[in-house]
């Protein structure tokens, strides 16, 4: 279990939203349907936040991107967007 302050946990969720927005912006600027692999290679991987081994092993359908911290992004096909999720246990400290 990872101990985090509320501020640190909030900052990690904000990072996830920032990366989600970057993926949306990339797709919007492409003006076409963008394959998941391209978003992974051009947006997610360069962020330096991705746990590549865990993502490759546990991604699933719909796809999930696991960060090296307890958070990640999950694709929502019905909305064609990515939303943050928590994949690791945390304990909030003061």
Number of C-alpha atoms within 10 A of each C-alpha: 8 10 13 14 13 13 12 13 18 12 12 19 20 13 17 21 17 12 21 22 15 15 21 17 12 16 18 12 9 10 8 8 8 13 9 12 10 13 16 15 11 13 18 21 15 10 13 11 18 20 15 17 10 14 17 13 8 13 15 11 10 9 17 22 26 26 23 15 16 17 22 28 24 21 18 14 11 6 7 9 15 22 16 21 16 16 14 14 11 15 11 13 10 7
